[in-house]
Amino acid sequence: MQKRPKLVIVEDHSITLAGIKNIVDEMDIVEVVGSVISGKDALGILNSTNVDLLITDVSMDDIDGVELTKIVKNEYPDIKIIALTQHRERWIIAKLINFDIDAIVLKSKIGDKELLLALQSVLSNKKYYSSEINELFSQSEIADNGTPYLTMREKEILTLICHESTTREISSKLSIASSTVETHRKNLFVKLKVKSQSGLVREAIKYGFYGFE
């Protein structure tokens, strides 16, 4: 009899964790060798057990799913990872994709055979994203000439950042909420692969998004 792939599930709400485990057990295509409520506990299992798959929630208190994905992909590159999320913020999804996540499934979809499709895909060495996640990235992230794809709004905000405008000033000028400005700023950090405002300015000039007048 062929051995089933070994799976660890991480979810910091025990009721949700039990529900996910029940769904996976009914599939009967993997062996659940651990179901834990923290990223730290998950890493403990990975350190002592040969694991093939990891299902992790994105929002957790100790080590969130984004950071856990980064750690696992660095230390255990052969482990396939499926992230479960309630979030549709582009910058969070982009980080997961940048860390080479294997599948992203909206929590609202896990009972609609979506988790089964994700497991089947990653076991076949294919990526899987819920349709709503795919829609967030329906346009190419990288243009044909290698320039990162930015929306018109992102270009507007990047130009204002280059002009040293504050979040409040950008919010007022574009008539959008300060929280929206910050979300776009985070997206820009991810897309341009920088960690500071000076980095944003440097990459904006490099790719021709901004030029001195």
C-alpha positions in Angstrom: 0.0 0.0 0.0 1.4 3.4 -1.0 2.1 5.7 1.9 0.0 8.8 2.1 1.8 12.2 2.2 2.2 13.5 5.8 0.4 16.8 6.7 0.6 19.3 9.5 -2.3 21.7 10.1 -1.8 25.1 11.9 -4.7 27.2 13.1 -4.9 29.2 16.3 -8.6 28.7 16.8 -9.2 25.2 18.1 -12.8 24.9 16.8 -11.7 25.9 13.3 -8.7 23.6 13.6 -10.9 20.7 14.4 -13.2 21.5 11.4 -10.3 21.7 9.0 -8.9 18.4 10.3 -12.3 16.7 9.8 -12.5 18.0 6.2 -9.0 16.7 5.5 -9.6 13.3 7.2 -12.7 12.8 5.0 -10.6 13.2 1.9 -8.4 10.3 2.9 -5.5 11.3 0.6 -3.1 12.5 3.3 -2.1 11.5 6.8 -2.5 14.2 9.4 0.6 13.8 11.7 0.0 17.1 13.6 -2.8 19.6 14.2 -1.5 22.5 16.3 -2.5 26.0 17.4 0.7 27.9 16.8 3.5 28.4 14.3 6.0 27.5 17.1 4.4 24.2 17.7 4.3 23.5 13.9 8.1 24.2 13.6 8.6 21.8 16.5 6.9 19.0 14.6 8.8 19.8 11.4 12.0 19.6 13.3 11.3 16.0 14.5 9.1 14.5 11.8 9.3 14.1 8.0 6.5 16.2 6.7 5.3 16.6 3.1 2.6 19.2 3.5 1.7 22.1 5.7 -1.7 23.9 5.9 -1.5 27.1 7.8 -3.8 30.0 8.7 -2.4 33.4 7.7 -3.5 35.3 10.8 -1.9 33.9 14.0 -0.6 35.5 17.2 2.8 34.0 17.7 4.2 33.4 14.2 1.8 34.4 11.4 1.3 32.4 8.3 3.4 34.7 6.2 6.4 34.5 8.5 5.9 30.7 8.9 5.9 30.3 5.1 9.1 32.2 4.9 10.8 30.1 7.6 9.6 26.8 6.2 10.5 27.6 2.6 14.0 28.5 3.8 14.6 25.6 6.1 12.4 22.9 4.5 12.1 23.7 0.8 10.6 20.4 -0.1 7.5 20.9 2.0 4.4 22.1 0.1 2.4 24.9 1.9 -1.3 25.8 1.6 -2.3 29.1 3.2 -5.8 29.6 4.4 -6.8 33.3 4.7 -9.8 35.6 5.3 -7.7 38.4 3.8 -7.8 39.7 0.3 -5.3 42.5 0.9 -3.0 42.5 -2.1 0.2 43.1 -0.2 -0.4 40.1 2.1 -1.1 37.8 -0.9 1.9 39.2 -2.8 4.2 38.4 0.2 3.0 34.8 0.2 3.5 34.5 -3.5 7.0 36.0 -3.2 7.9 33.3 -0.6 6.9 30.7 -3.2 3.6 29.6 -1.5 2.1 26.5 -3.2 -1.6 27.3 -2.7 -3.8 30.1 -1.2 -7.4 29.3 -0.3 -10.0 31.6 1.1 -11.4 30.3 4.4 -14.9 30.8 3.1 -14.2 28.3 0.4 -12.6 25.4 2.2 -15.9 23.6 2.6 -16.7 23.8 -1.1 -14.2 21.2 -2.3 -11.6 24.0 -2.7 -9.3 22.6 -0.1 -9.4 19.2 -1.9 -8.6 20.9 -5.2 -5.7 22.7 -3.5 -4.3 19.5 -2.0 -4.6 17.6 -5.3 -2.8 20.4 -7.1 0.1 20.8 -4.8 0.5 17.0 -4.6 0.8 17.1 -8.4 3.5 19.9 -8.1 1.0 22.6 -9.3 0.1 25.9 -7.8 -3.5 26.6 -6.7 -5.2 29.9 -5.8 -8.8 30.5 -5.1 -10.5 32.3 -8.0 -10.8 35.5 -5.9 -7.1 35.5 -5.3 -6.4 35.0 -9.0 -8.6 38.0 -9.8 -6.3 40.2 -7.6 -3.4 39.3 -9.9 -5.3 39.1 -13.2 -3.0 41.7 -14.7 0.7 40.8 -15.2 2.9 41.8 -12.3 5.9 42.3 -14.6 5.7 44.1 -17.9 7.4 42.7 -21.0 10.4 44.9 -20.5 10.9 43.7 -16.9 9.3 46.8 -15.3 7.1 46.0 -12.3 3.4 46.4 -13.0 1.9 49.3 -11.1 -1.7 50.5 -11.3 -2.5 54.1 -12.1 -3.3 54.8 -8.4 0.0 53.2 -7.3 1.9 55.4 -9.8 0.1 58.5 -8.4 1.0 57.6 -4.9 4.5 56.7 -5.7 5.0 60.1 -7.4 3.7 61.9 -4.4 5.9 59.8 -2.1 8.9 60.9 -4.3 7.8 64.5 -3.7 8.0 63.8 0.0 4.3 64.0 0.6 3.0 62.6 3.9 0.3 60.0 4.2 -2.1 62.8 5.3 -1.2 65.0 2.4 -1.6 62.1 -0.1 -4.9 61.2 1.4 -6.1 64.8 1.1 -4.8 65.4 -2.5 -6.3 62.1 -3.8 -9.5 62.2 -1.6 -8.9 58.7 -0.3 -8.6 57.4 3.3 -5.2 57.4 5.0 -5.5 53.6 5.6 -5.9 53.2 1.8 -2.7 55.2 1.2 -0.9 53.0 3.6 -2.2 49.8 1.9 -0.9 51.1 -1.4 2.4 52.0 0.2 2.8 48.4 1.4 1.9 47.1 -2.0 4.6 49.3 -3.5 7.2 48.0 -1.0 6.4 44.5 -2.1 6.2 45.2 -5.8 9.5 47.2 -5.9 11.2 44.9 -3.4 12.3 47.6 -1.0 12.1 48.3 2.7 12.3 52.1 3.0 11.0 55.3 1.4 14.4 56.0 0.0 14.3 52.6 -1.7 10.9 53.5 -3.2 12.4 56.7 -4.7 15.4 54.9 -6.0 13.4 52.2 -7.8 10.9 54.8 -9.0 13.7 56.6 -10.8 15.3 53.3 -12.0 12.1 52.1 -13.7 11.1 55.5 -15.0 8.1 56.0 -12.8 9.5 59.3 -11.5 11.9 61.8 -13.0 13.3 65.1 -11.6 11.7 68.2 -13.1 
